[in-house]
Amino acid sequence: MAIMTPNQLECIIEAALMVTDNPLTLAQIQKLFSEAELPTTIDIHAALHSLKQRYADRGIELREIASGFRFQAKAEFSPWLAKLWEEKPPRYSRAFLETLAIIAYQQPITRAEIESIRGVTVSSPIIKSLLEREWIRIVGYREIPGKPALYATTKEFLDYFNLKNLAELPTLAELKDLDAQFSSLQIQLALEEQTIENTRSESVEE
């Protein structure tokens, strides 16, 4: 069998990422090939880097997130892409986003601790919605009376926000303008919700 060229490897990976519904890990990409033509992880990384550079000036981008690699529309084009769907995406309240942000930065954390930081009660529908979307999960219980549940974010949370890991979260010092940050989250969530779930009709109330 002829040796696979870097261009051939790149084209195969590009095609696989285009047709799959889910991100692909390095291990999943390697499974595309027979043992005789199996590329090394170094070869795959080189091909992925080349693809990323090739799409740098296009409307879509190659992105590495927690679940692997995927092609996605660039967030800057969401105002135009949103017109592809007739239904409006759900609007997330400030309370919903504040709760999610506190869990992301302070995890693992109990509901009472979230309420202490926010200064107000966290409604049950917000916690329920975050759990149903699988953006948070219970990772244990605090060893205090009542043993309250400890909440932490999930891989699905990282995927939705285009993060490879929690280290990629902006630092608290960078979050000077919370309103601008929430607006950015709304845009990203709207595009992801429409693309992945074909929109939902419900909204989360405070």
PEZIHU-V956480 format. One record per helix or strand. SS is the DSSP state (alpha for helix, beta for strand). FROM is the first residue (numbers start at 1). TO is the last residue. Records with the same first field share a line. If there is no record, write none. Layout:
BEGIN
SS: FROM-TO / FROM-TO
END
This chain:
BEGIN
alpha: 6-19 / 26-30 / 35-37 / 41-54 / 75-84 / 94-106 / 111-118 / 124-132 / 155-160 / 166-168 / 172-174 / 178-197
beta: 24-24 / 60-65 / 68-73 / 92-92 / 109-109 / 136-141 / 149-153 / 204-204
END
